[in-house]
Amino acid sequence: MNPSAIHLLEKNPEKIVWENLSANPSAIHLLEKNPEKIYWKYLSKNPAAIHLLEKNPEKIEWSRLSMNPAAINLLEKNPEKIYWEWLSMNPAAIHLLESEIANAEHENRQDKIWWIYLSRNPAAIHLLESEVHHAALEYNPEKINWRPLSENPAIFKSTKDEIYKSLYEIQNWIYKIFIL
């Protein structure tokens, strides 16, 4: 999917693959003109489509929405619909993940975090570092999945400021993995 090629699709609407177009943040104007052709599953992960999803909450695919960095407000309003597996890889959901870890600890229950996906989350390095320390104290290092952590581009950043500076790169990385 190439966001720069929208003009080609506008000239050839009969060739549009609406499923894929629904995930393209640059295609919102085409989707708004053709709402009957929207593929809601893919639209739910489209960060530019929040306004369409808010108008059509019954069509939201909540698992895909849980990975959408722009959907945090919708997820906060509907916590019972969160798919924690997918939320665990959402870089904009760190405060929700932190809250879940704290609540689980306080309530003495297993958290809902999917640690394999959290280990890939570029914004979650500080959570993983604290979990390594906590796990070492409790002899439970299995929560962190070391393979995806090794692929995480944020492991090479040493401060939060450096991580935040590279958010643009991280968002592009996430876009390539989950939207393309």
Backbone hydrogen bonds in HBPLUS format (Angstrom, degrees):
<---DONOR---> <-ACCEPTOR-->    atom                        ^
c    i                          cat <-CA-CA->   ^        H-A-AA   ^      H-
h    n   atom  resd res      DA  || num        DHA   H-A  angle D-A-AA Bond
n    s   type  num  typ     dist DA aas  dist angle  dist       angle   num
A0005-ALA N   A0002-ASN O   2.96 MM   3  5.54 167.2  1.98 122.5 126.8     1
A0008-LEU N   A0005-ALA O   2.97 MM   3  5.44 135.4  2.18 111.7 123.2     2
A0009-LEU N   A0006-ILE O   2.98 MM   3  5.15 118.7  2.36 101.0 116.3     3
A0010-GLU N   A0006-ILE O   2.94 MM   4  6.27 153.5  2.01 154.6 163.0     4
A0011-LYS N   A0007-HIS O   3.20 MM   4  6.38 143.0  2.34 137.7 145.8     5
A0012-ASN N   A0008-LEU O   3.11 MM   4  6.27 124.3  2.44 133.1 147.6     6
A0012-ASN N   A0009-LEU O   3.05 MM   3  4.89 135.3  2.26  93.2 106.2     7
A0015-LYS N   A0012-ASN O   3.01 MM   3  5.71 163.1  2.04 123.3 128.8     8
A0016-ILE N   A0013-PRO O   3.27 MM   3  5.36 167.2  2.29 107.3 111.0     9
A0021-LEU N   A0017-VAL O   2.99 MM   4  6.19 163.2  2.02 153.4 158.7    10
A0022-SER N   A0018-TRP O   2.97 MM   4  5.91 144.9  2.10 139.4 146.2    11
A0023-ALA N   A0020-ASN O   3.07 MM   3  5.55 151.2  2.16 111.0 119.0    12
A0024-ASN N   A0021-LEU O   2.99 MM   3  5.13 157.6  2.04 109.0 116.3    13
A0027-ALA N   A0024-ASN O   3.00 MM   3  5.44 165.7  2.02 119.5 123.7    14
A0030-LEU N   A0027-ALA O   2.99 MM   3  5.40 124.9  2.31 110.3 124.1    15
A0031-LEU N   A0027-ALA O   3.06 MM   4  6.35 158.0  2.11 157.0 164.0    16
A0032-GLU N   A0028-ILE O   2.82 MM   4  6.03 157.6  1.87 158.4 164.3    17
A0033-LYS N   A0029-HIS O   3.25 MM   4  6.37 143.2  2.39 133.7 142.2    18
A0034-ASN N   A0030-LEU O   3.15 MM   4  6.30 123.3  2.49 133.7 147.9    19
A0034-ASN N   A0031-LEU O   3.08 MM   3  4.98 139.0  2.26  95.0 107.1    20
A0037-LYS N   A0034-ASN O   2.94 MM   3  5.61 162.1  1.97 123.3 129.2    21
A0038-ILE N   A0035-PRO O   3.29 MM   3  5.33 165.4  2.31 104.6 108.9    22
A0042-TYR N   A0039-TYR O   3.13 MM   3  5.82 123.2  2.47 116.5 127.1    23
A0043-LEU N   A0039-TYR O   2.98 MM   4  6.15 156.1  2.04 147.9 154.9    24
A0044-SER N   A0040-TRP O   2.98 MM   4  5.91 144.1  2.11 138.7 145.1    25
A0045-LYS N   A0042-TYR O   3.14 MM   3  5.59 151.5  2.23 108.5 116.1    26
A0046-ASN N   A0043-LEU O   2.95 MM   3  5.00 159.6  2.00 108.3 114.8    27
A0049-ALA N   A0046-ASN O   3.10 MM   3  5.48 167.4  2.12 118.9 122.1    28
A0052-LEU N   A0049-ALA O   2.99 MM   3  5.37 124.4  2.31 108.8 122.8    29
A0053-LEU N   A0049-ALA O   3.04 MM   4  6.33 157.4  2.09 157.1 164.3    30
A0054-GLU N   A0050-ILE O   2.83 MM   4  6.04 157.9  1.88 157.6 163.3    31
A0055-LYS N   A0051-HIS O   3.28 MM   4  6.40 142.6  2.42 133.0 141.5    32
A0056-ASN N   A0053-LEU O   3.07 MM   3  4.99 140.0  2.24  96.1 108.0    33
A0059-LYS N   A0056-ASN O   2.96 MM   3  5.63 162.3  1.99 123.5 129.3    34
A0060-ILE N   A0057-PRO O   3.30 MM   3  5.32 164.2  2.32 104.3 109.0    35
A0065-LEU N   A0061-GLU O   2.98 MM   4  6.20 157.7  2.04 150.0 156.9    36
A0066-SER N   A0062-TRP O   2.99 MM   4  5.97 143.9  2.12 135.9 143.7    37
A0067-MET N   A0064-ARG O   3.13 MM   3  5.54 149.6  2.22 107.3 115.7    38
A0068-ASN N   A0065-LEU O   2.95 MM   3  5.03 157.9  2.00 108.0 115.3    39
A0071-ALA N   A0068-ASN O   3.06 MM   3  5.42 166.4  2.07 118.1 122.3    40
A0075-LEU N   A0071-ALA O   2.99 MM   4  6.24 159.7  2.03 158.8 165.4    41
A0076-GLU N   A0072-ILE O   2.80 MM   4  6.02 157.1  1.86 155.4 161.8    42
A0077-LYS N   A0073-ASN O   3.07 MM   4  6.27 145.4  2.19 142.4 151.1    43
A0078-ASN N   A0075-LEU O   3.08 MM   3  4.99 140.2  2.25  95.8 107.6    44
A0081-LYS N   A0078-ASN O   2.94 MM   3  5.61 163.0  1.97 123.7 129.3    45
A0082-ILE N   A0079-PRO O   3.30 MM   3  5.36 166.1  2.32 105.4 109.5    46
A0087-LEU N   A0083-TYR O   2.92 MM   4  6.10 158.5  1.96 153.2 159.8    47
A0088-SER N   A0084-TRP O   2.98 MM   4  5.84 144.9  2.11 138.7 144.8    48
A0089-MET N   A0086-TRP O   3.18 MM   3  5.69 157.1  2.24 109.9 116.2    49
A0090-ASN N   A0087-LEU O   2.93 MM   3  5.05 165.2  1.95 112.9 117.6    50
A0093-ALA N   A0090-ASN O   3.10 MM   3  5.43 163.8  2.13 114.3 119.4    51
A0096-LEU N   A0093-ALA O   2.96 MM   3  5.32 123.7  2.29 108.3 122.8    52
A0097-LEU N   A0093-ALA O   3.00 MM   4  6.31 157.8  2.05 157.5 164.7    53
A0098-GLU N   A0094-ILE O   2.78 MM   4  5.98 161.8  1.81 157.6 162.7    54
A0099-SER N   A0095-HIS O   3.03 MM   4  6.08 154.7  2.10 136.0 142.9    55
A0100-GLU N   A0096-LEU O   2.98 MM   4  6.21 153.7  2.05 143.0 149.9    56
A0101-ILE N   A0097-LEU O   3.00 MM   4  6.25 160.8  2.04 151.4 155.9    57
A0102-ALA N   A0098-GLU O   2.99 MM   4  6.23 164.4  2.02 150.8 155.1    58
A0103-ASN N   A0099-SER O   2.83 MM   4  6.00 163.7  1.85 152.5 157.3    59
A0104-ALA N   A0100-GLU O   2.92 MM   4  5.99 162.0  1.96 148.6 153.5    60
A0105-GLU N   A0101-ILE O   3.03 MM   4  6.20 157.6  2.08 146.2 152.4    61
A0106-HIS N   A0102-ALA O   2.91 MM   4  6.11 162.3  1.94 150.4 155.5    62
A0107-GLU N   A0103-ASN O   2.82 MM   4  5.95 153.7  1.88 148.7 156.0    63
A0109-ARG N   A0104-ALA O   2.91 MM   5  5.01 166.9  1.93 144.1 148.5    64
A0108-ASN N   A0105-GLU O   3.20 MM   3  4.97 155.6  2.26  97.0 104.0    65
A0117-TYR N   A0114-TRP O   3.03 MM   3  5.63 127.6  2.31 112.8 124.5    66
A0118-LEU N   A0114-TRP O   2.93 MM   4  6.20 156.7  1.99 149.3 156.7    67
A0119-SER N   A0115-TRP O   2.89 MM   4  5.82 146.4  2.01 136.8 144.5    68
A0120-ARG N   A0117-TYR O   3.03 MM   3  5.18 144.0  2.16 100.5 111.0    69
A0121-ASN N   A0118-LEU O   3.03 MM   3  4.95 143.4  2.17  98.6 109.7    70
A0124-ALA N   A0121-ASN O   3.04 MM   3  5.39 166.6  2.06 118.1 122.0    71
A0127-LEU N   A0124-ALA O   2.96 MM   3  5.23 123.2  2.29 105.3 120.2    72
A0128-LEU N   A0124-ALA O   2.99 MM   4  6.32 158.5  2.04 158.4 165.3    73
A0129-GLU N   A0125-ILE O   2.81 MM   4  6.08 158.2  1.86 156.4 162.8    74
A0130-SER N   A0126-HIS O   3.06 MM   4  6.19 158.6  2.11 139.4 144.8    75
A0131-GLU N   A0127-LEU O   2.86 MM   4  6.03 148.8  1.96 142.5 152.1    76
A0132-VAL N   A0128-LEU O   2.79 MM   4  6.01 147.3  1.90 147.2 155.7    77
A0133-HIS N   A0129-GLU O   3.18 MM   4  6.44 162.9  2.21 146.3 149.8    78
A0134-HIS N   A0130-SER O   2.88 MM   4  6.10 164.6  1.90 147.5 152.3    79
A0135-ALA N   A0131-GLU O   2.61 MM   4  5.61 159.8  1.65 146.4 153.2    80
A0136-ALA N   A0132-VAL O   2.88 MM   4  5.97 153.3  1.95 144.5 151.6    81
A0137-LEU N   A0133-HIS O   3.19 MM   4  6.48 147.9  2.30 142.0 150.0    82
A0138-GLU N   A0134-HIS O   3.13 MM   4  6.45 141.5  2.29 142.2 152.7    83
A0138-GLU N   A0135-ALA O   3.07 MM   3  5.03 122.9  2.41  93.2 108.0    84
A0139-TYR N   A0135-ALA O   2.70 MM   4  5.59 105.2  2.26 145.1 163.0    85
A0140-ASN N   A0135-ALA O   2.89 MM   5  4.65 163.7  1.91 129.5 134.7    86
A0149-LEU N   A0145-ASN O   3.20 MM   4  6.31 154.0  2.27 146.9 154.6    87
A0150-SER N   A0146-TRP O   2.96 MM   4  6.01 145.2  2.09 137.2 145.2    88
A0150-SER N   A0147-ARG O   3.08 MM   3  5.17 121.6  2.44  97.7 111.9    89
A0151-GLU N   A0148-PRO O   3.00 MM   3  4.99 136.4  2.20  96.2 108.9    90
A0152-ASN N   A0149-LEU O   3.11 MM   3  5.04 150.3  2.20 100.3 109.4    91
A0155-ILE N   A0152-ASN O   3.26 MM   3  5.96 171.8  2.26 121.7 124.2    92
A0157-LYS N   A0154-ALA O   3.13 MM   3  5.39 167.3  2.15 115.1 116.6    93
A0163-ILE N   A0159-THR O   3.08 MM   4  6.44 154.4  2.15 147.4 154.9    94
A0164-TYR N   A0160-LYS O   2.78 MM   4  6.07 163.8  1.80 158.8 162.9    95
A0165-LYS N   A0161-ASP O   2.88 MM   4  6.06 148.6  1.98 144.8 153.6    96
A0166-SER N   A0162-GLU O   3.26 MM   4  6.47 138.5  2.45 136.3 145.5    97
A0166-SER N   A0163-ILE O   3.07 MM   3  5.30 131.3  2.32  99.6 112.5    98
A0167-LEU N   A0164-TYR O   3.19 MM   3  5.14 165.1  2.21 107.7 108.8    99
A0169-GLU N   A0166-SER O   3.04 MM   3  5.26 115.3  2.48 102.9 117.5   100
A0170-ILE N   A0166-SER O   2.95 MM   4  6.26 159.1  1.99 152.9 159.8   101
A0171-GLN N   A0167-LEU O   2.71 MM   4  5.90 161.5  1.75 155.8 159.7   102
A0172-ASN N   A0168-TYR O   3.05 MM   4  6.28 156.1  2.11 145.0 151.3   103
A0173-TRP N   A0169-GLU O   2.91 MM   4  6.17 152.2  1.99 145.4 153.8   104
A0174-ILE N   A0170-ILE O   2.87 MM   4  6.18 159.2  1.91 153.1 158.1   105
A0175-TYR N   A0171-GLN O   2.83 MM   4  5.98 160.6  1.86 147.7 153.8   106
A0176-LYS N   A0172-ASN O   2.93 MM   4  6.15 160.4  1.97 148.7 153.0   107
A0177-ILE N   A0173-TRP O   3.08 MM   4  6.34 154.3  2.15 146.0 152.8   108
A0178-PHE N   A0174-ILE O   2.86 MM   4  5.90 178.7  1.86 165.6 165.9   109
A0179-ILE N   A0175-TYR O   2.90 MM   4  5.13 150.0  1.99 133.9 141.9   110
A0180-LEU N   A0175-TYR O   3.26 MM   5  6.70 141.9  2.42 156.9 163.7   111
